[in-house]
Amino acid sequence: MTIDGAAGQQGFRGIIPYLPTPLTRGGDIDDRATRLLIDRLIDAGVDGISPLGFTGEAQYLDDAHKGRLLGIVVDQVEGRVPVIPGVLAPSTDRAVQQCRAAEQGGADGLVAMCQTWGPVEPEQLFDHFASMAGATELPVTLYRQPALGALVDVATITRLAQLPTVRSLKDASTDTGFLLQVQCAVGDRLDLFAASAHVPLLVWEMGGVGWMAGPACVVPNTAAALFAVFGAGDRQRAWQLQRAIWPLCRFFTAHGPAVVVKAALALRGLDVGAAMAPQRRLEASDRAQLGQILADIARARAALDLDPQLL
């Protein structure tokens, strides 16, 4: 898919929410809720949709559920924005199979992940990601997620950046200095996306091209406004929005991606089901705190003459 007017190595930029996986009480993909959420996000002005990531509970879903969800997402999006699913599997061979299946299923790009269950050397991590990148012609975003155990180092990322389909990096380490190290090593060969663990404005000041994050599902209008005012050069307004969003990002990190996003969407009137077991449930006090965070964002929007009903 070509995104007209887009910048960056792969043509993807801007606000790309990580989609939760809406589930019925019986554990099936909730078709209706998925479609409603997608339309809500696109109407808010997001620049892409990324299902089957950490927020999407990919680590708990079997291949059938993954294929079903991707099919619904591609069908509902109808080419309005790129669909960039995550690929996470317990082995390299299965990850390669999932890359091919996603490409055949209509994906526009891939987010490559690796979950390790023991010590893995840099060469093994390189082979894993290189195998995924070599299995597709789609642009690949490398996802460095400490919670999955795969801490790819700068040298390995530099090698991966030489591969033709590897176009960008998203790092969830909270270490913005690491992103600068990568940037110094690879130059403009990799686009950088902010994660929820980083302050998006700081990553964008470094030349980052967007924000791929679960919280963007909860506050898509505010996230889109943040990216727009930053692009327009209004740093004061951008920082006001960034400060409003940051408590949500911290809550998201503290309590878990799917748990928080699903609870927040329920508070906003869209039931996408509960997070899959064995993930914890939010206590009543946690839900109250989350509700207060959302109310504070609404007040911040109102102070900036933005509709407080459209988070």
Secondary structure, 3 states (H helix, E strand, C coil): CCCCCCCCCCCCCEEEEECCCCECCCCCECHHHHHHHHHHHHHHCCCCEECCCCCCCHHHCCHHHHHHHHHHHHHHHCCCCCECCEECCCCHHHHHHHHHHHHHCCCCCEEECCCCCCCCCHHHHHHHHHHHHHCCCCCEEEEECHHHCCCCCHHHHHHHCCCCCEEEEEECCCCHHHHHHHHHHHHHHCEEEECCCCCHHHHHHCCCCEEEECHHHHCHHHHHHHHHHHHCCCHHHHHHHHHHHHHHHHHHHHHCHHHHHHHHHHHCCCCCCCCCCCCCCCCHHHHHHHHHHHHHHHHHHHHCCCCCCCC
